Amino acid sequence: MAARPGPPASRWLPIGGFGLLASANQMLWLNFTPVTTGAAAHLGVSASDIGWLSEVFPLVYVVLALPAGRALDRWFRPTLAAGAGLTAAGALVRLGGGGSYPFLLAGQLLVAVAQPAVLNALTGVATRYLAEPQRPAGIAVCSAGTFLGFIEAFVLGGALGAGRLDLVLVVSAAYSLAAAGVLVVSLGRPLHAPQAADVGATAGAMRDLWSDRVLRNLAAMVFLGFGVFIALATWVEALLKPAGVSASGTDSVLVAMVVAGVAGCAAIPPLVASRRLQPQAIGLSAVAMAAGCALMAARPGLGTAAGALVVIGLLVLPDLPVVLELAERRAGSAGGTATAFLWLSGNAGGIVVALVVQGLQGDPAAAFSVLALVGVVALGLAGLLGRQLQPAPLRMAVEPAGRWPGGAPPGPEPSPGSQGTIRKGPPG
C-alpha cells in the first residue's frame, strides 16, 4: 500500500515577504518623525506640516480599518496585494517634484490607505500559509517586521537630518518596491483557505467580536500596551531632557528598545503559545512596564532609561503577536476583522495615552507615574485573562482557523451569533 501523504509543508516565503512589506509600510510612515524640525527647515515648511506626513496615518486608519478587515476576510490575496501595490506606489510618488512637500503628502496618503490592508493581514498570512504548529512563530515573524520598520525609519532619519532627503526617498522607494514584489510573487495558492465570511455575516462582525469578553479584554490590553509604547516613543525625549539626557542619547535608547522588542518577538511568542502561557507572559510585561516607568519617575537619567526601556521593549512588544494569535483562533473566519479590531484599539490607545502624557510633559515624574499606573491596570487585565481562558466544561473546536493542541481551546463559551466560527462539541 502506498503511504498516505502527510500534511503539506508550511510556506515561509509569504511570511518573509509580509514581514518585509510591513517593515516598509511602517518605515514610510515614520520616515520624518525622528527629525521633524530638521525636515521642516530643509523643505521650507512648518513643523506642523511635517507632522501631518505622519499624522495622516492614524486618521486614515480609523476610517479604513474595519472595511479593510472585512475585505481581507472575503478577498484575502487581492486585498493584501492591493496594499502592497499602494505602499510601493506611495513611495514612488514621494520622489516626484524632487521631493517637494505636495508630492510627499500625496505619497504618504497612498501609504496610509495601504496600511490597514497590510497590518490587518498579519495573522491571516500565518493562518493561510503555515501548518498549525508553526503559526505562532509565523505571527511573531510578521509582528517583528512591523517593528523592524521603526528601526529603519530611525536609521534613515540620520541621513535626513544631514540634509540628504534625496537619499532617504530613493532608498525607501527601492526597499518598498522590492518588499511589495517579494510579497506579491510569493502569495500563490494558500496552504489553507479559510472559508470566506459572507457579506451578511461581516456586516455584524464588530458586534459579534465585541460580544466576546475575551476579545474585549484583549482589545483593552492592546489599548494600554500600545498607549504606553507610543507615548514613550513620542515623548520620552522631552521627559528625559530635564534630567540632562541629550536627544542623541534618547534616540539611541529608543533604537535599543525596538531592537530588543524585535528579538523578543522572534523568541517569546512561539514558546508562550506552545505552553499556553499567554496570561503569564502578558502579566510579566505589565510588571516590566509599571516597574520601568516608576523607576524613570523616581530616578530619571540615561542609564535608568536605557535599562528600563530595553526591558520594556523586550517584554512588551512581543505581547502583540501573542494577543493576535489568541484573537485569530477565537475569531475563525472573521480573523481579518478581529485583527482590525485590535489594531484600531491599539491606535486609539496610542492617541489617548500620548495626549495625557503630552499634557504632563512639564512634570516628567507625573507623566512616568501615569504610565506606571497604566501598567498596573494592564496587570489586572492579564489576571482576568487567565481566569477567562480556563477550560470550559464543554469541549469546543475552532473552525476553520484550526484546533487547539490536545483538544478544546481555553476560553469560555462564546456568546450566540459569533458567525459560526466556534461550535460546541460533546463533553469530553
C-alpha positions in Angstrom: 0.0 0.0 0.0 1.2 3.5 -0.8 1.9 5.6 2.2 -0.8 8.2 2.9 0.6 11.7 2.1 1.2 13.8 5.1 0.1 17.4 5.5 1.6 19.9 3.1 4.7 21.7 4.3 4.5 25.2 5.5 5.4 28.0 3.1 7.6 30.5 4.8 8.3 32.8 1.7 5.0 34.6 2.1 5.7 35.1 5.8 9.1 36.7 5.0 7.5 38.7 2.2 4.9 40.0 4.5 7.5 40.9 7.1 9.4 43.0 4.5 6.2 44.7 3.3 5.1 45.5 6.9 8.5 47.0 7.7 8.4 49.1 4.5 5.0 50.4 5.3 5.9 51.3 8.9 9.2 52.9 7.7 7.4 55.1 5.2 5.0 56.2 8.0 7.8 57.2 10.4 10.5 58.5 7.9 10.1 62.1 9.1 9.3 61.6 12.8 12.8 61.4 14.2 13.9 64.7 12.6 10.7 66.9 12.4 12.4 70.2 12.9 15.3 69.4 10.5 12.9 68.2 7.8 10.9 71.4 8.2 13.9 73.5 7.7 15.1 71.5 4.7 11.8 71.7 2.9 11.0 75.3 3.9 7.7 74.3 5.7 6.5 74.4 9.3 7.0 71.7 11.8 3.2 71.2 11.8 3.3 70.5 8.1 5.9 67.8 8.6 3.8 66.4 11.5 1.0 65.8 9.0 3.2 63.5 7.0 2.9 61.0 9.9 -0.4 62.1 11.5 -2.5 61.2 8.4 -1.9 57.6 9.1 -3.9 57.1 12.3 -6.6 59.3 10.9 -6.9 57.2 7.7 -6.6 54.0 9.7 -9.6 54.8 11.9 -11.7 55.2 8.8 -10.5 52.2 6.8 -9.5 49.7 9.5 -12.8 47.8 9.6 -13.6 47.9 5.9 -10.1 46.6 5.2 -10.5 43.8 7.7 -13.8 42.7 6.1 -12.2 42.8 2.7 -9.4 40.6 3.9 -11.9 38.1 5.4 -13.6 37.8 2.0 -10.8 38.5 -0.6 -7.6 38.0 1.2 -5.0 37.8 -1.5 -6.3 40.6 -3.8 -6.7 42.9 -0.8 -3.2 42.3 0.5 -1.8 42.6 -3.0 -3.6 46.0 -3.3 -2.0 47.1 0.0 1.4 46.1 -1.3 0.9 48.0 -4.6 -0.3 51.1 -2.8 2.7 51.0 -0.5 5.1 50.9 -3.4 3.1 53.5 -5.4 3.2 55.9 -2.4 7.0 55.5 -2.1 7.4 56.3 -5.8 5.0 59.3 -5.7 7.2 60.8 -2.9 10.0 61.1 -5.4 8.0 63.5 -7.6 8.9 67.1 -7.8 12.3 66.5 -6.4 10.8 65.6 -3.0 8.6 68.7 -2.8 6.1 68.8 0.1 2.9 68.3 -2.0 4.3 65.1 -3.5 5.5 63.9 -0.1 2.0 64.4 1.3 0.3 62.7 -1.6 2.6 59.7 -1.3 2.1 59.5 2.4 -1.7 59.4 1.8 -1.4 56.5 -0.5 0.8 54.6 2.0 -1.7 55.5 4.8 -4.6 54.0 2.7 -2.4 50.8 2.2 -1.6 50.4 5.9 -4.9 48.8 7.1 -4.8 46.3 4.2 -1.3 45.4 5.2 -1.4 45.3 9.0 -4.8 43.7 9.3 -3.5 40.8 7.2 -0.8 39.9 9.8 -2.5 36.8 11.3 -4.2 35.8 8.1 -0.9 35.2 6.3 0.2 32.8 9.0 -3.2 31.0 9.0 -3.2 30.5 5.3 0.5 29.6 4.6 1.7 27.8 7.7 0.8 24.5 9.3 -0.8 25.0 12.6 2.2 24.2 14.8 4.2 26.9 13.0 1.6 29.6 13.1 2.6 31.3 16.4 6.2 31.6 15.1 4.9 33.0 11.8 2.8 35.6 13.6 5.8 36.5 15.6 8.0 37.0 12.5 5.3 39.1 10.9 5.0 41.3 14.0 8.7 41.7 14.2 8.6 43.0 10.7 6.4 45.9 11.8 8.9 46.9 14.5 11.8 46.5 12.1 10.3 49.4 10.1 10.7 51.6 13.2 14.4 50.9 13.3 14.8 51.5 9.5 13.0 54.9 9.9 15.3 55.9 12.8 18.4 54.9 10.8 17.3 56.8 7.7 16.3 59.7 9.9 20.0 60.3 10.5 20.5 60.8 6.8 17.6 63.1 6.6 18.9 65.1 9.5 22.1 65.5 7.5 20.1 67.1 4.6 20.0 64.0 2.4 16.3 63.9 1.6 17.0 62.5 -1.8 18.9 59.6 -0.3 16.0 58.8 2.1 13.4 58.9 -0.6 15.4 56.8 -3.1 16.3 54.1 -0.5 12.8 54.0 0.8 11.3 53.6 -2.6 13.7 50.9 -3.7 13.1 48.9 -0.4 9.3 49.3 -0.7 9.3 48.1 -4.4 11.4 45.1 -3.5 9.3 44.2 -0.5 6.0 44.5 -2.4 7.4 42.4 -5.3 8.5 39.6 -3.0 5.2 39.5 -1.2 3.0 39.5 -4.4 5.1 36.9 -6.1 5.2 34.6 -3.1 1.5 34.6 -2.4 0.4 32.0 -4.9 -2.2 29.4 -3.7 -2.5 29.3 0.1 -1.8 26.2 2.0 -5.1 26.6 3.9 -8.1 28.5 2.6 -10.3 29.5 5.5 -14.0 29.9 4.5 -14.7 33.4 3.4 -17.1 35.2 5.6 -20.2 36.3 3.6 -21.3 39.9 3.3 -24.2 39.5 5.7 -22.0 37.9 8.3 -19.3 40.5 8.1 -21.9 43.3 8.4 -22.3 42.4 12.1 -18.7 41.2 12.7 -17.8 44.0 15.0 -20.9 43.5 17.2 -20.1 39.7 17.4 -16.5 40.4 18.3 -17.4 42.9 20.9 -19.8 40.3 22.5 -16.8 38.0 23.2 -15.5 39.0 26.6 -12.0 37.6 25.9 -11.7 39.7 22.8 -12.9 42.7 24.7 -10.2 42.1 27.3 -7.5 41.6 24.6 -8.6 44.9 23.0 -8.3 46.7 26.3 -4.8 45.3 26.9 -3.7 46.3 23.4 -5.1 49.8 24.1 -3.0 50.1 27.2 0.2 48.5 25.8 0.2 50.4 22.6 -0.6 53.5 24.5 2.4 53.2 26.7 4.7 52.3 23.8 3.6 55.1 21.6 3.7 57.7 24.4 7.2 56.7 25.3 8.4 56.7 21.7 6.8 60.2 21.2 7.6 62.0 24.5 10.5 60.2 26.2 13.0 62.7 24.8 11.1 65.7 26.3 10.6 63.8 29.6 14.3 63.0 30.0 15.7 66.3 28.8 15.3 68.0 32.3 17.5 65.2 33.7 20.3 66.1 31.2 19.7 63.4 28.7 20.6 64.5 25.2 18.5 64.0 22.1 21.1 61.6 20.6 21.2 59.6 23.8 17.4 59.3 23.8 17.4 58.2 20.1 20.0 55.5 20.9 17.9 54.2 23.8 14.7 54.1 21.6 16.5 52.1 18.9 17.8 49.7 21.6 14.2 49.3 22.9 12.9 48.4 19.5 15.8 46.1 18.7 15.1 44.3 22.0 11.4 44.1 21.0 12.2 42.6 17.6 14.4 39.9 19.3 11.6 39.3 21.9 9.1 38.9 19.1 11.2 36.2 17.5 11.8 34.2 20.6 9.0 34.7 23.1 5.6 34.2 21.4 6.2 30.6 20.0 7.3 29.4 23.4 4.3 31.1 25.1 1.9 29.6 22.6 3.3 26.1 22.9 2.9 26.1 26.7 -0.3 28.2 26.8 1.3 30.9 29.0 -0.3 33.9 27.4 -1.8 35.4 30.6 1.5 34.9 32.4 3.6 36.5 29.6 1.3 39.5 29.4 1.3 39.8 33.1 5.1 39.8 33.2 5.3 42.5 30.5 2.8 44.6 32.6 5.1 44.3 35.6 8.0 45.4 33.5 6.0 48.4 32.1 4.9 49.5 35.6 8.3 49.0 37.3 10.3 50.6 34.4 8.1 53.7 34.3 8.1 54.0 38.1 11.9 53.8 38.1 12.2 56.5 35.5 9.8 58.7 37.6 12.0 58.2 40.7 15.5 58.3 39.2 15.4 59.8 35.6 18.7 59.5 33.7 20.3 57.9 30.7 21.3 54.7 32.5 18.0 54.2 34.2 16.1 54.9 30.9 18.4 52.5 28.9 17.8 49.7 31.4 14.0 50.3 31.8 13.2 50.8 28.1 15.2 47.8 26.8 13.4 45.6 29.3 10.1 47.1 28.3 10.8 46.6 24.6 11.9 43.0 25.2 8.8 42.0 27.1 6.0 44.4 25.9 6.4 44.3 22.2 6.1 40.5 22.0 2.6 40.9 23.5 1.4 42.0 20.1 1.9 38.6 18.3 0.7 36.8 21.5 -2.6 38.7 21.5 -3.1 38.5 17.8 -2.6 34.7 17.8 -5.2 34.3 20.5 -7.7 36.6 18.7 -7.2 34.8 15.4 -8.0 31.4 17.0 -11.2 32.8 18.6 -12.4 34.7 15.5 -12.1 32.0 12.9 -13.3 33.2 9.5 -13.5 36.7 10.9 -9.8 36.8 11.6 -9.2 39.9 9.4 -11.9 41.8 11.2 -10.6 40.7 14.6 -7.1 41.9 13.7 -8.5 45.2 12.6 -10.4 45.5 15.8 -7.2 45.1 17.8 -5.1 47.4 15.7 -7.9 50.0 15.9 -7.9 49.6 19.7 -4.1 50.0 19.8 -4.1 53.1 17.7 -6.8 54.6 19.9 -4.7 53.8 23.0 -1.7 55.5 21.4 -3.7 58.7 20.8 -5.3 58.8 24.2 -2.2 57.9 26.4 0.1 60.1 24.3 -2.2 63.1 24.7 -2.3 62.5 28.5 1.5 62.4 28.6 1.7 65.4 26.4 -0.3 67.4 29.0 2.1 66.3 31.7 5.4 66.8 29.8 6.2 69.7 32.1 6.2 67.3 35.0 8.2 64.2 33.9 7.7 62.4 37.3 3.9 62.7 37.0 4.0 61.6 33.4 6.1 58.5 34.1 3.9 57.8 37.2 0.8 57.8 35.0 2.4 55.3 32.6 3.4 53.1 35.6 -0.3 53.2 36.7 -1.3 52.0 33.2 1.0 49.1 33.7 -0.7 48.2 36.9 -4.1 48.2 35.2 -2.7 46.0 32.4 -1.5 43.6 35.1 -5.1 43.3 36.5 -6.4 42.6 33.0 -3.8 39.9 32.5 -5.0 38.2 35.7 -8.6 38.4 34.4 -7.5 36.9 31.1 -6.0 33.9 32.9 -9.4 33.3 34.5 -11.3 33.7 31.3 -9.0 31.2 29.5 -9.7 28.4 32.0 -11.1 25.4 30.1 -14.9 25.4 29.9 -17.0 22.3 30.9 -17.8 21.7 27.3 -15.2 20.8 24.7 -15.1 23.3 21.8 -13.4 23.3 18.5 -12.5 26.4 16.5 -13.4 26.4 12.8 -11.8 26.9 10.4 -8.7 28.5 11.9 -7.6 25.2 13.5 -7.8 23.2 16.7 -6.1 23.8 20.0 -3.5 21.2 20.7 -4.8 18.4 22.8 -8.5 19.3 22.5 -10.6 22.3 23.4 -9.3 25.8 23.2 -9.0 27.6 26.5 -11.8 30.1 27.0 -15.5 30.4 27.9 -18.4 29.6 25.7 -18.8 32.4 23.2 -21.9 34.4 23.0 -24.6 33.4 20.5 -24.2 34.7 16.9 -20.5 34.5 16.7 -20.6 33.8 12.9 -20.4 30.1 13.5 -16.7 30.2 14.0 -16.9 28.4 17.3 -19.1 25.5 18.0 -19.8 23.3 21.0 -18.9 19.7 20.9 -19.9 16.8 23.2 -18.5 16.7 26.7 -15.0 15.2 27.0 
